[in-house]
Structure formats: C-alpha cells, structure tokens
C-alpha cells in the first residue's frame, strides 16, 4: 500500500532540477520577475493549457513544444502576460526561448515559456533577455532557489505557494514537487494560474500526460474565484527519471501510485491559492434597483440551421445575431435579460440544433443617480 509523505519543498526537491529567480525590471524595479526551472538533461514532459479561445503567445508556442513530450527548461516571467500581442508577441516568445537555450547550452526545442501580468503589452525584451542571462548564472538545486523562482512568477499573489511529497516506488524514493502562481481572475479550467511541477520518477511522456490530465481535473480545474478565465493558464510537469525506478510505461499499479502522488501535490497547491481583495462596503440591491444584463453563446449545427427556417425566425425574434458560420457549426450571440436568453435557448433546443450553450452570468449597474460608494466615502471622510 502506498504511503505519501508531505514535506517542505518545491520544484528543486526532485533530483535532477535547478531553479533561479531574478529581478529584471519587467514591470517593477527590484522585484523578482524572471524565473528558470532547468533539468540536468532532456526529460519527459507534459503540459495543459487554458481553454480560452484567446490564447496568449506563450501558450501558442508551448503547445508546439509539449506535443513531443520532451523538455529541459521552463522560462517564466511576471509583469507582462504577452497576451493579445499578435505575431510580434509570438516572435518575442520565440526569441526568449532561443535566448534561454543559448544561455543554458541546450536545444531551443527543449524550452517552454510562461508569462503572466498585464495583457495587451509587448514584453520589454532587453530587460527580459538580461534577466534570462542573470537567472542562468544563478541556478541552484536548493529550497531557496525554488522559492526565488516561485517569487518571480507572482503578480497579485500575497505569498509564494509550494508543495512536495515523496513515496516509495520499486524500492526507490520518488519525489514530486511544485510551485504555483494564482490569485486574481481564477475560474474553472485554470484561469490565471501558472503551475510548475517536477519529479524524479522515470515515466514515459504519454503516461506523464495522462497522470497530469487526471490530477488537473480534480484540482486546478475545480477552483473558482471571480468567474473569470485567462489567456495564459498553463500547468507544466517535467520528469527527470533520476529516482532510479523502473520506467512507468503502462497504466498499472505503479502508474496509479505515481498519479496519486502527482494529484496530491496539485491539490496541495490548489488549496494555497487565494483571492486578494479589499472591501470598502458591500451593498444589497433588489432587481428593480439595478440594470441587469447577461450574455450567451449558442453553438448550433450549420446543416440543421440552414434546413430549418424556424431557426432564423427564432434568432430574429429574440434580437440575437449569428456571429460565425462554417460548414460544421455556427455561433449565435445574445445579450439581454435572463428570461430572454433562456427563452432563446429553450426554443432552439426544442428544434434539436443546439450543440453547446454557455451563459456569462449576470452583470449589473445601479439605476440610482447617487452612487453608494461615493456616498459612503463622503460619510467616512466627514467622520475624520
């Protein structure tokens, strides 16, 4: 029977990994914002990414690397998300990966990249490249080095978040350690969250990918804060194989033990994510005191839509609009009150054309000319 021991550790706890975190001035002066996590040699790797339709440049880049199941280094920066930056942003990501590879003396195809921070701005490349060089010269396998790397990934987080477990496999001690960044804009499917996990288990890339998917499904993907989703969410895992266990190549009992250890670390990290918020005053309003709006998207069968004139009629009656059409499916968008959105869905659903249906949830502003927050601040100022 497996026995997992939790202990103080992070990405440097597993054999075969070093890390560093330095201040490069990406957004703030004298604040750590560039991190490196490096394996001693190319190793099995897996990653999972945001399901947001708008993916940041690092996510687009990493998908092309992760599919091969092999990596040796992860570059991470905070202060700039490099999201919504187009082809120039993708070129910046590629350039930073190449610089990392050059600094470490490894193949650039073995480098993955993660960014977090302000959206819509390009990376300050001169500062980032200088940070990469500095971090590559400070790599170490100590607990402190792992902590420094974690600190370099934080944005609105109030503290670093690390976890580690060890267990016996084939008579060898196997370690799984990790760190996470996440505080604001968090919702199901890893919203605004970067996770980095290392292990010294010997495991095939396909099995590592399978174990990560299982672990993420019961940890990071169950977390909700704010109801937002991000463009940069990523979880990475690298396995050095330095523990010396027989390589895991199939879904047997040995695989299950490893998967449980990985899941435990992911859950431990998830529980450390918090939402930082300062509340001045909370006010309760009834529906007649606020203007309410929500939005929805319906994915419908294009073939069925074109062959049923009632679909177009229902769309027009509800003031909705078709925003995308392709041979397989079409997307219908509707903004309005909850009752109208549900009416649209139910009528289209009765026709059997709906493939997917998502709602944003209600947003609202007050109808009053007097802003409650302004009034509260005036009263508080008068009391001073």
LOZASE-664269 format. One record per residue: residue in one letter; x, y, z of N, C-alpha, C in turn. Coordinates in steps of 0.1 Angstrom, whole numbers, padded with zeros to 4 digits, always signed. Layout:
% LOZASE-664269
AXYZXYZXYZ...
% end
This chain:
% LOZASE-664269
X+0008-0012+0000+0000+0000+0000+0009+0012+0000X+0005+0022-0009+0014+0034-0010+0013+0043+0002X+0024+0050+0005+0024+0059+0016+0031+0072+0011X+0024+0083+0012+0029+0096+0007+0033+0105+0019X+0045+0110+0018+0050+0119+0029+0051+0133+0023X+0044+0142+0029+0044+0156+0025+0056+0163+0033X+0063+0172+0026+0074+0179+0033+0076+0193+0027X+0084+0201+0033+0086+0215+0028+0095+0213+0016X+0090+0218+0004+0098+0216-0008+0091+0223-0020X+0097+0222-0031+0091+0228-0043+0098+0222-0056X+0100+0230-0066+0105+0225-0078+0119+0219-0078X+0127+0222-0068+0140+0217-0067+0141+0205-0058X+0130+0200-0052+0130+0189-0043+0134+0176-0050X+0129+0174-0063+0132+0162-0070+0146+0162-0076X+0152+0151-0077+0166+0150-0082+0166+0154-0096X+0177+0161-0100+0179+0165-0114+0174+0178-0118X+0170+0187-0108+0164+0200-0112+0171+0212-0104X+0173+0223-0111+0177+0235-0105+0168+0246-0109X+0169+0257-0102+0160+0269-0105+0166+0282-0100X+0160+0293-0105+0165+0306-0101+0154+0316-0104X+0155+0327-0096+0145+0338-0098+0152+0351-0096X+0151+0360-0106+0159+0373-0105+0149+0384-0108X+0154+0396-0105+0147+0409-0108+0153+0415-0121X+0144+0416-0131+0149+0422-0144+0142+0435-0147X+0132+0439-0138+0125+0452-0141+0115+0451-0152X+0109+0439-0153+0098+0438-0164+0087+0448-0161X+0083+0450-0149+0072+0460-0146+0077+0468-0134X+0082+0462-0124+0086+0469-0112+0101+0468-0110X+0107+0478-0104+0121+0478-0101+0124+0470-0088X+0134+0462-0088+0139+0454-0077+0129+0444-0072X+0121+0439-0081+0111+0428-0078+0114+0416-0087X+0115+0404-0081+0118+0392-0089+0107+0390-0099X+0111+0388-0112+0101+0387-0123+0106+0378-0134X+0117+0372-0133+0122+0362-0143+0126+0349-0136X+0121+0338-0140+0124+0325-0133+0128+0315-0144X+0137+0306-0139+0141+0295-0148+0140+0282-0139X+0134+0271-0145+0134+0258-0139+0141+0249-0150X+0152+0243-0146+0160+0236-0156+0163+0221-0151X+0162+0212-0160+0166+0198-0157+0180+0196-0162X+0187+0186-0155+0201+0184-0159+0202+0178-0173X+0192+0172-0178+0192+0166-0192+0178+0166-0197X+0176+0165-0210+0163+0164-0216+0155+0153-0209X+0142+0155-0206+0134+0146-0199+0120+0146-0204X+0112+0136-0199+0098+0135-0202+0091+0148-0197X+0081+0153-0205+0074+0165-0201+0060+0164-0206X+0051+0172-0199+0037+0173-0203+0032+0186-0198X+0022+0191-0205+0016+0204-0201+0001+0204-0205X-0006+0213-0197-0020+0215-0201-0022+0231-0201X-0031+0235-0209-0032+0250-0211-0047+0254-0211X-0048+0268-0211-0061+0274-0210-0071+0269-0221X-0083+0269-0218-0093+0265-0228-0099+0278-0234X-0094+0290-0230-0099+0302-0235-0096+0303-0250X-0106+0308-0258-0105+0308-0272-0093+0318-0276X-0090+0327-0268-0079+0337-0270-0068+0332-0262X-0058+0326-0268-0046+0321-0261-0034+0331-0263X-0027+0333-0252-0015+0342-0253-0004+0336-0261X+0005+0344-0265+0017+0339-0273+0024+0327-0267X+0027+0328-0254+0034+0316-0248+0027+0303-0249X+0014+0304-0247+0005+0292-0248+0006+0286-0263X+0005+0295-0272+0005+0290-0286+0019+0284-0289X+0030+0290-0284+0043+0285-0286+0045+0271-0279X+0040+0271-0266+0042+0258-0258+0035+0246-0263X+0023+0249-0269+0016+0237-0275+0024+0230-0285X+0032+0237-0293+0040+0231-0303+0052+0224-0297X+0056+0227-0285+0067+0220-0278+0062+0208-0271X+0052+0210-0263+0047+0200-0254+0042+0187-0261X+0037+0189-0273+0032+0177-0281+0042+0166-0283X+0055+0170-0282+0066+0160-0284+0070+0153-0271X+0065+0158-0260+0067+0151-0247+0081+0151-0242X+0089+0161-0246+0103+0162-0241+0107+0177-0239X+0113+0180-0228+0117+0194-0225+0129+0193-0215X+0135+0205-0213+0146+0205-0204+0146+0218-0195X+0138+0228-0200+0138+0241-0193+0125+0248-0194X+0121+0255-0184+0109+0264-0185+0113+0278-0181X+0110+0288-0189+0113+0302-0186+0099+0308-0182X+0099+0315-0172+0087+0322-0167+0090+0336-0164X+0080+0345-0167+0081+0359-0163+0068+0364-0157X+0069+0374-0149+0057+0381-0144+0058+0395-0148X+0047+0403-0147+0047+0417-0151+0042+0420-0164X+0042+0410-0173+0037+0412-0187+0033+0398-0192X+0020+0397-0196+0014+0384-0200+0017+0381-0214X+0022+0390-0222+0024+0388-0236+0012+0382-0243X+0000+0387-0240-0013+0383-0245-0019+0393-0253X-0026+0389-0264-0032+0399-0273-0022+0408-0280X-0010+0402-0283+0001+0409-0289+0004+0405-0303X-0004+0396-0309-0003+0392-0323+0010+0385-0326X+0014+0386-0339+0026+0379-0343+0038+0384-0337X+0038+0397-0334+0050+0403-0327+0052+0396-0313X+0041+0394-0306+0042+0387-0293+0048+0373-0294X+0043+0366-0305+0048+0352-0307+0063+0352-0310X+0067+0362-0318+0082+0363-0321+0090+0366-0309X+0084+0374-0300+0091+0377-0287+0092+0365-0279X+0082+0356-0278+0083+0344-0271+0093+0335-0277X+0093+0334-0290+0103+0325-0297+0118+0330-0294X+0119+0343-0294+0132+0349-0292+0137+0347-0277X+0128+0347-0268+0131+0345-0254+0135+0330-0251X+0128+0321-0258+0131+0307-0257+0145+0304-0263X+0148+0310-0274+0161+0308-0281+0172+0314-0272X+0169+0325-0265+0179+0331-0256+0182+0322-0244X+0171+0316-0239+0172+0307-0228+0180+0295-0232X+0178+0289-0244+0185+0278-0249+0200+0281-0250X+0203+0293-0255+0217+0297-0257+0224+0299-0244X+0217+0304-0234+0223+0307-0221+0226+0293-0214X+0217+0283-0216+0219+0270-0210+0227+0260-0218X+0229+0264-0231+0236+0254-0239+0228+0242-0243X+0215+0244-0246+0206+0233-0249+0199+0236-0262X+0192+0227-0267+0184+0229-0280+0172+0237-0276X+0169+0247-0285+0157+0256-0282+0144+0249-0283X+0144+0237-0289+0131+0229-0289+0128+0223-0276X+0137+0224-0266+0135+0219-0253+0131+0229-0242X+0128+0241-0247+0124+0252-0238+0109+0256-0239X+0102+0256-0228+0088+0261-0228+0088+0274-0220X+0078+0282-0223+0077+0296-0218+0064+0299-0211X+0064+0306-0200+0052+0310-0194+0053+0325-0190X+0042+0332-0192+0042+0347-0189+0029+0350-0181X+0029+0360-0173+0017+0364-0165+0019+0379-0162X+0008+0386-0162+0008+0400-0159-0001+0408-0167X+0003+0420-0171-0005+0429-0179-0008+0424-0193X-0021+0424-0197-0024+0419-0211-0024+0431-0220X-0020+0428-0233-0020+0438-0243-0008+0446-0245X+0003+0443-0238+0015+0450-0239+0026+0439-0243X+0035+0444-0251+0046+0435-0255+0057+0435-0244X+0064+0424-0244+0075+0422-0234+0086+0432-0236X+0092+0438-0226+0103+0446-0227+0115+0437-0229X+0118+0434-0242+0128+0423-0245+0142+0425-0239X+0147+0437-0240+0160+0439-0235+0161+0435-0220X+0151+0439-0212+0152+0436-0198+0150+0421-0196X+0141+0415-0204+0138+0400-0202+0151+0392-0206X+0157+0396-0217+0169+0389-0221+0181+0390-0211X+0182+0402-0205+0192+0404-0194+0188+0395-0182X+0175+0394-0179+0171+0386-0168+0173+0371-0171X+0172+0367-0183+0174+0353-0186+0189+0349-0184X+0198+0358-0188+0212+0356-0187+0216+0356-0172X+0210+0365-0164+0213+0365-0150+0208+0353-0143X+0196+0349-0146+0190+0337-0139+0198+0324-0143X+0202+0323-0155+0210+0311-0159+0223+0310-0151X+0228+0321-0146+0241+0321-0139+0238+0319-0124X+0226+0318-0120+0223+0317-0105+0215+0304-0102X+0214+0295-0112+0207+0282-0110+0213+0274-0098X+0204+0268-0090+0208+0260-0079+0197+0250-0076X+0201+0240-0069+0191+0230-0065+0186+0231-0051X+0188+0242-0045+0184+0244-0031+0169+0248-0030X+0163+0246-0018+0150+0251-0015+0148+0266-0017X+0159+0273-0014+0158+0288-0015+0158+0292-0030X+0164+0284-0039+0164+0287-0053+0150+0284-0059X+0144+0274-0054+0130+0271-0058+0120+0282-0054X+0122+0287-0042+0114+0298-0036+0116+0310-0044X+0129+0313-0048+0132+0325-0056+0124+0324-0070X+0124+0313-0075+0117+0311-0088+0102+0313-0086X+0097+0308-0076+0083+0310-0073+0079+0325-0071X+0088+0332-0064+0086+0346-0061+0086+0354-0075X+0094+0349-0084+0095+0356-0097+0082+0355-0106X+0074+0345-0102+0061+0343-0110+0049+0350-0105X+0050+0356-0093+0039+0361-0086+0034+0375-0092X+0021+0378-0092+0016+0391-0096+0008+0397-0084X-0005+0394-0083-0013+0399-0072-0013+0389-0060X-0005+0378-0061-0005+0369-0050+0001+0375-0038X-0003+0371-0026+0002+0377-0014+0013+0368-0008X+0016+0357-0014+0026+0348-0009+0030+0337-0019X+0042+0331-0017+0045+0320-0026+0038+0308-0022X+0037+0298-0032+0029+0286-0029+0037+0274-0034X+0041+0265-0025+0049+0254-0029+0044+0241-0022X+0047+0230-0028+0043+0217-0021+0052+0206-0026X+0054+0195-0018+0062+0184-0022+0058+0171-0015X+0059+0160-0021+0056+0147-0015+0067+0137-0020X+0069+0127-0012+0078+0116-0016+0071+0103-0012X+0075+0093-0020+0069+0080-0017+0078+0069-0023X+0076+0057-0020+0085+0046-0025+0079+0039-0037X+0087+0037-0047+0083+0030-0059+0095+0021-0064X+0092+0008-0065+0103-0001-0068+0114-0001-0059X+0112+0002-0046+0122+0003-0036+0130+0016-0037X+0126+0025-0045+0133+0038-0047+0124+0049-0042X+0131+0059-0037+0123+0071-0032+0120+0081-0044X+0108+0083-0046+0104+0092-0057+0098+0104-0051X+0102+0116-0057+0097+0129-0052+0089+0136-0063X+0079+0143-0059+0071+0152-0067+0070+0165-0060X+0075+0176-0067+0074+0189-0060+0069+0199-0070X+0063+0210-0065+0058+0220-0074+0056+0234-0068X+0053+0243-0076+0050+0257-0072+0039+0262-0081X+0032+0272-0076+0021+0277-0084+0020+0292-0082X+0014+0299-0092+0011+0313-0092-0004+0314-0095X-0011+0321-0086-0026+0323-0089-0032+0331-0078X-0040+0341-0081-0046+0349-0071-0059+0356-0076X-0058+0363-0086-0070+0371-0092-0077+0362-0102X-0085+0368-0110-0092+0361-0122-0091+0346-0123X-0096+0339-0113-0095+0324-0113-0109+0318-0116X-0110+0309-0124-0122+0302-0127-0120+0288-0131X-0130+0279-0133-0127+0266-0137-0118+0265-0150X-0110+0255-0151-0101+0254-0162-0089+0263-0161X-0083+0264-0149-0070+0270-0147-0069+0285-0150X-0080+0293-0147-0079+0307-0150-0069+0314-0143X-0060+0322-0150-0049+0330-0145-0041+0322-0135X-0037+0310-0139-0029+0302-0130-0017+0296-0138X-0005+0297-0132+0006+0290-0137+0011+0280-0127X+0013+0268-0131+0017+0257-0122+0030+0250-0128X+0039+0248-0120+0052+0242-0124+0055+0230-0115X+0056+0218-0120+0058+0206-0112+0070+0198-0118X+0078+0193-0109+0089+0185-0112+0089+0171-0105X+0094+0161-0111+0095+0148-0104+0107+0141-0109X+0113+0132-0100+0124+0124-0105+0120+0110-0109X+0107+0108-0110+0102+0095-0114+0106+0092-0129X+0109+0080-0132+0111+0076-0146+0098+0072-0152X+0093+0080-0161+0079+0077-0167+0079+0082-0181X+0072+0074-0189+0070+0077-0204+0062+0090-0205X+0065+0098-0215+0057+0110-0218+0042+0108-0218X+0038+0098-0225+0023+0095-0226+0017+0093-0213X+0024+0086-0204+0018+0083-0191+0019+0095-0182X+0029+0103-0184+0030+0116-0176+0019+0125-0180X+0016+0126-0193+0005+0134-0198-0008+0129-0192X-0010+0116-0192-0022+0110-0187-0024+0113-0172X-0013+0112-0164-0014+0115-0150-0017+0130-0147X-0011+0139-0155-0013+0153-0153-0027+0156-0156X-0033+0151-0167-0047+0154-0170-0056+0150-0159X-0053+0138-0153-0061+0133-0142-0060+0142-0130X-0048+0146-0127-0045+0154-0115-0052+0168-0116X-0050+0174-0128-0056+0187-0130-0071+0187-0129X-0077+0176-0134-0092+0176-0134-0098+0176-0120X-0091+0172-0110-0096+0171-0096-0089+0182-0087X-0082+0191-0093-0075+0201-0085-0077+0215-0091X-0068+0219-0100-0069+0233-0106-0082+0235-0113X-0088+0226-0120-0100+0228-0128-0112+0229-0119X-0111+0227-0106-0123+0228-0097-0123+0241-0089X-0113+0250-0092-0112+0262-0085-0119+0273-0092X-0126+0281-0084-0134+0293-0089-0131+0305-0080X-0127+0316-0086-0126+0329-0080-0129+0339-0090X-0139+0348-0088-0143+0359-0097-0151+0355-0109X-0151+0342-0114-0158+0338-0126-0151+0342-0138X-0138+0345-0138-0131+0349-0150-0122+0338-0155X-0118+0339-0168-0109+0330-0174-0098+0337-0180X-0086+0332-0180-0074+0339-0185-0069+0333-0199X-0060+0341-0204-0054+0337-0217-0041+0330-0216X-0036+0329-0204-0022+0323-0202-0021+0311-0193X-0032+0306-0188-0032+0294-0179-0024+0283-0184X-0015+0278-0176-0006+0267-0180-0002+0259-0168X-0001+0246-0169+0005+0237-0159+0015+0228-0166X+0027+0228-0161+0038+0221-0167+0043+0210-0157X+0048+0199-0162+0055+0189-0154+0066+0183-0162X+0078+0182-0155+0090+0175-0161+0094+0164-0152X+0098+0153-0158+0102+0141-0150+0116+0137-0154X+0126+0138-0145+0140+0136-0148+0144+0121-0149X+0136+0113-0142+0140+0099-0141+0151+0095-0132X+0156+0105-0124+0167+0103-0115+0165+0095-0103X+0152+0092-0100+0149+0084-0088+0154+0069-0090X+0155+0065-0102+0160+0051-0104+0150+0040-0105X+0137+0044-0105+0127+0033-0106+0126+0028-0120X+0120+0016-0121+0118+0011-0135+0108+0020-0142X+0110+0023-0154+0102+0033-0161+0088+0029-0162X+0079+0038-0159+0065+0036-0160+0060+0038-0174X+0055+0027-0180+0051+0027-0194+0037+0023-0197X+0030+0019-0186+0016+0015-0188+0008+0018-0176X-0005+0017-0177-0014+0021-0166-0015+0009-0156X-0005+0006-0149-0005-0004-0139-0006+0002-0125X-0003-0007-0115-0004-0002-0101+0007+0008-0098X+0019+0007-0105+0029+0016-0103+0026+0030-0108X+0019+0030-0120+0014+0042-0125+0004+0049-0116X-0005+0041-0111-0016+0046-0102-0009+0053-0090X+0001+0047-0084+0008+0053-0073+0014+0066-0076X+0020+0067-0088+0026+0080-0092+0015+0090-0094X+0005+0086-0101-0006+0095-0104-0013+0101-0091X-0014+0093-0081-0019+0097-0068-0010+0107-0062X+0003+0105-0063+0013+0115-0057+0012+0128-0065X+0012+0128-0078+0010+0140-0086-0002+0147-0082X-0013+0140-0081-0026+0146-0078-0026+0152-0064X-0019+0146-0055-0018+0151-0041-0011+0165-0041X+0000+0166-0049+0007+0178-0050-0001+0189-0056X-0009+0186-0067-0017+0195-0074-0028+0200-0064X-0034+0192-0056-0044+0196-0047-0038+0204-0036X-0026+0201-0031-0020+0209-0021-0017+0223-0026X-0013+0224-0038-0011+0237-0044-0024+0245-0046X-0034+0238-0051-0047+0244-0053-0052+0251-0040X-0051+0244-0029-0056+0248-0017-0049+0261-0011X-0037+0264-0017-0030+0276-0013-0033+0288-0021X-0041+0286-0032-0044+0298-0040-0055+0306-0032X-0053+0319-0032-0063+0328-0025-0066+0339-0034X-0077+0346-0030-0081+0358-0037-0078+0370-0028X-0070+0379-0033-0067+0391-0025-0077+0402-0029X-0085+0407-0019-0095+0418-0022-0096+0427-0010X-0098+0440-0013-0100+0449-0003-0115+0454-0004X-0123+0453+0006-0137+0456+0005-0140+0469+0013X-0145+0479+0007-0149+0491+0014-0163+0490+0020X-0172+0486+0012-0186+0484+0017-0193+0475+0007X-0201+0466+0012-0210+0458+0003-0224+0462+0004X-0231+0464-0007-0245+0469-0007-0254+0458-0013X-0266+0457-0008-0276+0448-0013-0286+0455-0021X-0289+0451-0033-0299+0457-0042-0309+0447-0046X-0321+0451-0048-0332+0443-0054-0331+0445-0069X-0338+0436-0077-0337+0437-0091-0342+0450-0097X-0352+0456-0090-0358+0468-0095-0349+0480-0093X-0338+0478-0085-0328+0489-0083-0316+0489-0092X-0315+0479-0100-0303+0478-0109-0307+0474-0123X-0298+0478-0132-0300+0474-0146-0291+0461-0148X-0298+0450-0152-0292+0437-0153-0290+0433-0168X-0279+0427-0171-0276+0422-0184-0267+0409-0183X-0270+0400-0192-0260+0389-0193-0259+0385-0208X-0250+0377-0211-0247+0373-0225-0247+0358-0226X-0249+0353-0238-0248+0339-0240-0243+0336-0254X-0237+0324-0256-0233+0319-0269-0239+0305-0271X-0245+0303-0283-0250+0290-0287-0243+0285-0299X-0238+0273-0298-0232+0267-0309-0242+0257-0315X-0246+0259-0328-0256+0252-0334-0251+0245-0347X-0258+0234-0351-0254+0227-0363-0258+0236-0375X-0248+0239-0383-0250+0247-0395-0259+0240-0405X-0258+0227-0407-0266+0220-0416-0281+0220-0412X-0283+0218-0399-0297+0218-0394-0303+0232-0394X-0294+0242-0392-0299+0256-0392-0303+0260-0406X-0296+0256-0416-0299+0260-0429-0311+0253-0435X-0314+0242-0429-0325+0234-0434-0338+0235-0425X-0338+0245-0416-0349+0247-0408-0351+0262-0406X-0361+0268-0414-0363+0282-0414-0367+0288-0400X-0372+0279-0391-0376+0284-0378-0364+0289-0370X-0352+0283-0373-0341+0288-0365-0338+0303-0367X-0338+0307-0380-0336+0321-0383-0347+0330-0377X-0359+0325-0378-0371+0332-0372-0369+0334-0357X-0365+0324-0350-0363+0325-0335-0352+0334-0332X-0341+0334-0340-0330+0343-0337-0334+0357-0339X-0342+0360-0350-0346+0374-0352-0356+0379-0341X-0365+0370-0337-0375+0374-0327-0368+0378-0314X-0357+0371-0311-0351+0373-0298-0340+0384-0299X-0338+0390-0310-0328+0400-0312-0314+0395-0310X-0312+0382-0314-0299+0376-0313-0292+0378-0327X-0279+0375-0328-0272+0376-0341-0263+0364-0343X-0261+0360-0355-0252+0350-0359-0238+0356-0361X-0228+0352-0353-0215+0359-0354-0205+0350-0361X-0208+0338-0364-0198+0329-0371-0206+0318-0378X-0202+0315-0390-0208+0304-0397-0196+0296-0404X-0196+0283-0402-0187+0275-0410-0194+0262-0414X-0189+0254-0422-0196+0242-0427-0201+0233-0416X-0195+0232-0404-0198+0223-0394-0208+0229-0384X-0205+0241-0379-0213+0247-0368-0214+0262-0370X-0223+0269-0363-0225+0283-0363-0226+0288-0349X-0222+0300-0347-0223+0306-0333-0233+0317-0333X-0243+0316-0323-0253+0327-0322-0250+0334-0308X-0251+0347-0309-0248+0355-0297-0261+0363-0293X-0263+0363-0280-0275+0371-0275-0271+0378-0262X-0274+0391-0261-0273+0398-0249-0287+0403-0244X-0289+0402-0231-0302+0406-0226-0305+0402-0212X-0318+0401-0209-0321+0397-0195-0322+0381-0195X-0321+0376-0183-0321+0361-0182-0333+0354-0189X-0344+0360-0187-0356+0353-0193-0356+0352-0208X-0351+0363-0214-0350+0362-0229-0339+0353-0234X-0328+0352-0227-0318+0343-0230-0322+0328-0229X-0329+0325-0218-0334+0312-0216-0345+0308-0226X-0353+0318-0230-0363+0316-0240-0357+0312-0253X-0347+0319-0257-0339+0316-0269-0334+0302-0269X-0327+0299-0258-0321+0285-0257-0332+0274-0258X-0343+0276-0250-0353+0265-0250-0360+0263-0263X-0362+0274-0271-0369+0273-0284-0360+0266-0294X-0347+0270-0294-0337+0264-0303-0335+0249-0299X-0334+0247-0286-0332+0233-0281-0343+0224-0285X-0355+0229-0286-0367+0220-0290-0365+0216-0304X-0358+0224-0312-0356+0221-0326-0344+0211-0328X-0337+0208-0317-0326+0199-0318-0313+0204-0325X-0311+0217-0325-0300+0222-0333-0288+0226-0324X-0291+0227-0310-0281+0232-0301-0270+0222-0298X-0258+0226-0301-0246+0217-0297-0240+0221-0284X-0239+0234-0281-0234+0239-0269-0241+0252-0265X-0242+0254-0252-0248+0266-0247-0241+0271-0235X-0236+0284-0235-0229+0289-0223-0235+0303-0220X-0235+0306-0207-0240+0319-0203-0229+0326-0194X-0229+0339-0195-0219+0347-0188-0222+0349-0173X-0235+0348-0169-0239+0352-0156-0242+0367-0156X-0250+0371-0146-0255+0385-0147-0245+0395-0143X-0245+0406-0150-0237+0418-0146-0247+0430-0144X-0244+0439-0136-0254+0450-0133-0248+0463-0128X-0255+0474-0131-0252+0487-0125-0264+0492-0119X-0263+0501-0109-0274+0507-0102-0281+0517-0110X-0294+0518-0108-0303+0528-0115-0302+0542-0108X-0298+0541-0095-0298+0554-0087-0288+0564-0093X-0291+0576-0092-0282+0587-0095-0271+0589-0085X-0274+0584-0073-0265+0586-0061-0257+0573-0060X-0244+0574-0062-0235+0562-0061-0233+0558-0046X-0236+0546-0043-0235+0542-0029-0220+0543-0024X-0211+0540-0032-0197+0540-0028-0193+0555-0025X-0197+0564-0035-0193+0578-0033-0199+0583-0020X-0212+0580-0017-0218+0584-0005-0211+0579+0007X-0207+0566+0007-0200+0560+0018-0187+0567+0021X-0179+0570+0010-0166+0577+0012-0168+0591+0017X-0179+0598+0013-0181+0611+0018-0184+0611+0033X-0192+0601+0037-0196+0600+0051-0184+0596+0059X-0175+0587+0054-0163+0584+0062-0153+0595+0063X-0152+0603+0052-0144+0615+0053-0149+0625+0063X-0162+0627+0064-0168+0636+0073-0165+0632+0088X-0163+0619+0090-0161+0614+0104-0147+0617+0109X-0138+0620+0100-0124+0621+0103-0122+0635+0111
% end
